[in-house]
Amino acid sequence: MRFNVVALTGGIGSGKSTVANVFSELGINIIDADSIAREIVRPGSPALQKIIARYSRSILTEEGKLNRAMLRNIIFQSCKEKNWLDDLLHPLINMRTEQLKKLTSSPYIIWVVPLLIENGLQHLADRVLVIDTEEIIQLQRTQRRDKISFNQVEKILSVQISRTQRLAYANDVIENNGTIEQMMERVAELHQSYLRLAAIG
């Protein structure tokens, strides 16, 4: 089977979107699991109707969109609810991912999956690229970006696997603790490596 899919993963606040954007600027197609997850629960979607049926319309924002923060709180507090949501959304996300893969035109694909290892999806990629960041930097970036408390960030980190566990699955690593220039230099190196692998097939 030809080399085609690089799964990009990392903990919250590690800089996955920033790295993916750099690959995109190099002409590589990006498939983002989080974007797909938002798309399949858009207003009027069958998935959102099932979520409303389970939790009532109080799970919606004033604009009629899914209140993701409220839903996140529910599943953090209950394994049963998390499993129900996973069973609903994961097949839909996987189906849409496969559709998008068939529409790509670049030599390889960057598939951004925050919970790649946690959900056991690493076998669906040809290589796993881990964005590794020191935990204190993750905390600071996430607090700043999402405007949430230190405790909330720690809760999110607690359900993700550790840096050491994630790195054990890595074929390639970008250490994103330094400057954006250092990160971009590493992306450029990996891009050339992936182009060579894609050319070999």
Secondary structure, 3 states (H helix, E strand, C coil): CCCCEEEEEECCCCCHHHHHHHHHHCCCEEEEHHHHHHHCCCCCCHHHHHHHHHHCHHHECCCCCECHHHHHHHHHHCHHHHHHHHHHHHHHHHHHHHHHHHHCCCCCEEEECCCCCCCCCHHHCCEEEEEECCHHHHHHHHHHHHCCCHHHHHHHHHCCCCHHHHHCCCCEEEECCCCHHHHHHHHHHHHHHHHHHHHHC
